[in-house]
Amino acid sequence: MKEENQTLLKDFLIVGFSDLPQLQVPLCAAFSVIYLLTLAGNLLIMATIYSNSHLHTPMYFFLTNLSFNDICYTSVIFPHMLANFFMDGTHISFIACLLQVYFFMFVVVVEYILLSVMALDRYVAICNPLRYMVIMNKAVCFRMAVGTWAVSFLVPLPHTVLLSQLSYCESHTINHFFCDITALMKISCSNTHSIETLTYIMGAIVALLCFNLIIISYVNIASSILKIKTKGGRHKAFSTCASHITVVVIFFGSLFGTYLRPTSTYLMRDTKISSLSYIALTPLCNPIIYSLKNTEFKNALRKTKNAL
């Protein structure tokens, strides 16, 4: 039996969107454009921040980290997904599948923590402006960034270890466009209760903790903004948070709706569609949202274009 399981674990077949043959060409074209725009948009944000010294502040330091993570985010999924359009499903080895699961969870956790750190940054900037640069000094920002990446590196390890111990006796066909943890549990013939429990626990610890930190930060921010006497002052304070709030709503809303429910309720076609909201749209929307809603960044971007 052990030898049989080892044979069964050689590779998986990722269906992707091959069950929608009439949409193969438009979907491939659309996802190719989305991927290229995501790379270009986030690289432009990083280049603009790097080339404008007045943007070398804590807020834009964390935005640079977010843009870099969004590039990694899409690059974990899109190259293999695009290759899938040129063949009737693509094979991926068991090890490569586990690595994709690990790195996808890694970049998702980075996004969670970075968004909460950015909310904390806005809280200090608006609620304690006179001490902002003292509290959020370079050393603190660097430690927060390193801590974010270090913690995110460790979080997916238990899931990956548990997934590696599952048996896949009945099917090796993953009805998704990447090695998603829920898709793997769906086709496993092992008891996945421990992984589901771990997912809920880690979701509570990481996702809900980060989300609650964001909510608490913005409750205090809203309280401080309401105390500002001038309408212009309130608008200016709120405008520095608008981009971040929009990104948080899109990212947390789509992920909570997809993963925080029992595996038995998943319909893989619906899950594939909902997954696109945070895998494709969120990394693409981030640079658009920050460039459109942030006046300071728009001015810097205009100067960068003129310099080129």
Stockholm file with secondary structure:
# STOCKHOLM 1.0

chainA/1-308         MKEENQTLLKDFLIVGFSDLPQLQVPLCAAFSVIYLLTLAGNLLIMATIYSNSHLHTPMYFFLTNLSFNDICYTSVIFPHMLANFFMDGTHISFIACLLQVYFFMFVVVVEYILLSVMALDRYVAICNPLRYMVIMNKAVCFRMAVGTWAVSFLVPLPHTVLLSQLSYCESHTINHFFCDITALMKISCSNTHSIETLTYIMGAIVALLCFNLIIISYVNIASSILKIKTKGGRHKAFSTCASHITVVVIFFGSLFGTYLRPTSTYLMRDTKISSLSYIALTPLCNPIIYSLKNTEFKNALRKTKNAL
#=GR chainA/1-308 SS CHHHHHHHTSEEEECTTTTCGGGHHHHHHHHHHHHHHHHHHHHHHHHHHHHCGGGCSHHHHHHHHHHHHHHHHHHHHHHHHHHHTTTTSEEEEHHHHHHHHHHHHHHHHHHHHHHHHHHHHHHHHHHSGGGHHHHTCHHHHHHHHHHHHHHHHHTTHHHHHHHHTCCCCSCCEECSSSCCHHHHHHHCSSCCHHHHHHHHHHIIIIIIHHHHHHHHHHHHHHHHHHTCCSHHHHHHHHHHHHHHHHHHHHHHHHHHHHHSSCGGGCCHHHHHHHHHIIIIIHHHHHHHHHHHHCHHHHHHHHHHHHHC
#=GC SS_cons         CHHHHHHHTSEEEECTTTTCGGGHHHHHHHHHHHHHHHHHHHHHHHHHHHHCGGGCSHHHHHHHHHHHHHHHHHHHHHHHHHHHTTTTSEEEEHHHHHHHHHHHHHHHHHHHHHHHHHHHHHHHHHHSGGGHHHHTCHHHHHHHHHHHHHHHHHTTHHHHHHHHTCCCCSCCEECSSSCCHHHHHHHCSSCCHHHHHHHHHHIIIIIIHHHHHHHHHHHHHHHHHHTCCSHHHHHHHHHHHHHHHHHHHHHHHHHHHHHSSCGGGCCHHHHHHHHHIIIIIHHHHHHHHHHHHCHHHHHHHHHHHHHC
//
